[in-house]
Amino acid sequence: MPDEQHVPPRELTETESAAIDWAGLLANLGKKVLHVGGGPSTEQLLELAHLEPDQHVLDAGCGVGTTAIEIAQRFGCQVTAVDIAPSVIERAATNVRAAGLQDSVTVHQGDILELEFSDDTFDRVIIESVVMFVDRAQAAREVVRVCKPGGLVIDHEAYFTRGAPDEIIQSSQELFPGFGLEEPEGWVGLYRNAGLSDIEYVSGPAEFIGPGYIIRDEGLSGFLTILGRLLTHPTYLRQMAGMLPRVRRVQPYIDYIVLAGRKPA
Ligand SMILES: C[S@@+](CC[C@H](N)C(=O)[O-])C[C@H]1O[C@@H](n2cnc3c(N)ncnc32)[C@H](O)[C@@H]1O
């Protein structure tokens, strides 16, 4: 299948557009890890995925391809990566080429709500911070549909903890409209209804804003690249200056979950 294939456009929801805007800004700045649990949650996801060489993995909502590339490099898997936003898909394709992984990682434009793949295609389906921005039940059904019987679906998402004041939740809706006030059980129920069994999960506080976290995920040179682009692009600086105080206010009330379940054989 060719790289950068384009699916027919559909009207995006407000939450999808917000996710794309936020991911697009971070991607333009050079950030490679675009989910709230950061590098540590990806590590937990990889542990729960029990990856082995030659497995076929789908990364649904892959952003700039960081985890897809890591899975191919570290585990020797064949990875298909899809995202709905053409700008991040282009970056993902560039990153795959830069890593010399064109034979192991294919990148397509694709919609998690209408995956172009046949039933029972992938040994593993991974998702990082995507389902919360879309019709959750439909997305969960789709990722389970394309997973092979006996395969695993592993998803990382975020939610407001029960202690989050109403005012924080209200004021953050423009920025994070996909986040709901949920406990992990809500995510477990979603995937149980979509057909997964043997569901296990880990959860914890989401920490993603601040120099320390950026250096943790992107390294010092990545941090300096991001800072340099921010300071030399007034549009990015304006966008970030508008978002940052709001992100800082909500961060203490956001937890992440990494959940894995098996599609019954
Ligand atoms: C928070 S980013 C996470 C990106 C990547 N998974 C990561 O963790 O670095 C959310 C991503 O979901 C993508 N997205 C939003 N709606 C989508 C949809 N309907 N189908 C596929 N991807 C979608 C956005 O374009 C964006 O790249």
The ligand as an ORCA input file, in Angstrom:
! r2SCAN-3c Opt
* xyz 0 1
  C      -2.788     13.639     21.385
  S      -2.344     13.213     19.741
  C      -1.540     11.636     20.007
  C      -0.623     11.241     18.858
  C       0.214      9.965     19.093
  N      -0.612      8.794     19.305
  C       1.127     10.147     20.271
  O       0.796      9.673     21.359
  O       2.178     10.785     20.128
  C      -3.912     12.745     19.066
  C      -3.828     12.276     17.628
  O      -5.096     11.743     17.235
  C      -5.296     12.061     15.881
  N      -6.726     11.897     15.573
  C      -7.765     12.662     15.961
  N      -8.929     12.158     15.473
  C      -8.598     11.031     14.775
  C      -9.345     10.052     14.027
  N     -10.662     10.142     13.897
  N      -8.678      9.043     13.458
  C      -7.324      8.949     13.551
  N      -6.569      9.837     14.231
  C      -7.197     10.864     14.833
  C      -4.763     13.490     15.791
  O      -4.476     13.880     14.476
  C      -3.502     13.384     16.662
  O      -2.360     13.046     15.918
*
